Amino acid sequence: MANFAELWQQVLATSWLEWLAVVLAIAYLILAAHQSLWCWLAAGMSCVIYTQLMFSAQLYMESILQVSYVALAIYGWWQWRYGKGQSDATEVRDFSWQWHLQWLLGLAIVASGIAWLLQTYTNADAVWLDTFTTVFSLFATWLLTRKQFSNWWYWLVIDAVYVYLYSSKGFVITGTLYLVYLILVVYAMRQWQSTQVVSEQCDNSG
């Protein structure tokens, strides 16, 4: 009962800004699941809000991540409107597992170096989780701008870590958001796969 009361107090203490960021973030993922160009507008607005929230919590890498997300939202909108993201996801060929392995190793080295620097020279909190989720979130978002289906596999792992990270920092609503995200990522995967099935059926019937 005490834990529930504490949780309820944290919910009541959640600022309207965090609530707005949560709503926009959910809208972003639902729109992305349907390959809507408007997902990038929702993402950009949400990330502007989260930049301020994360900086105030001394999650500096998360703050940098949110600023980078704003830039990626602009890039993603351009890609889906004019670039390689114009094509339907069913028409996009995913990268090979060797390609992903190379990037996984390279990004892990980069993230480890950044985490060490932050741990050594700053007062940043949860540096290893913060840094690794930051680096791989940027990578997964870039994959989404190219409509690579594999982006959803990365998000399954990243969002699970975020549930713990944000909840431990007192952002209960945001932690809950990432729990919802896990469900929505599965929904997005099924949505993209069902679109592919329909596309293949149309091709076969033709």
Buried (B, 14 or more C-beta within 10 A) or exposed (E): EEEEEEEEEBEEEBEEEBBEBBBBBBBBBBBBBEBBBBBBBBBBBBBBBBBEBBBEBBBBBBBBBBBBBBEBBBBBBEBBEEBEBEEEBBEBEBBEEEEBEEBBEEBEEEBBEBBEEBEEEEEBBBBBBBBBBBBBBBBBBBBBBBBBBBBBBBBBBBBBBBBEBBBEBEBBBBBBBBBBBBEBBBBBBEBBBEBBEEBEEEEEEE
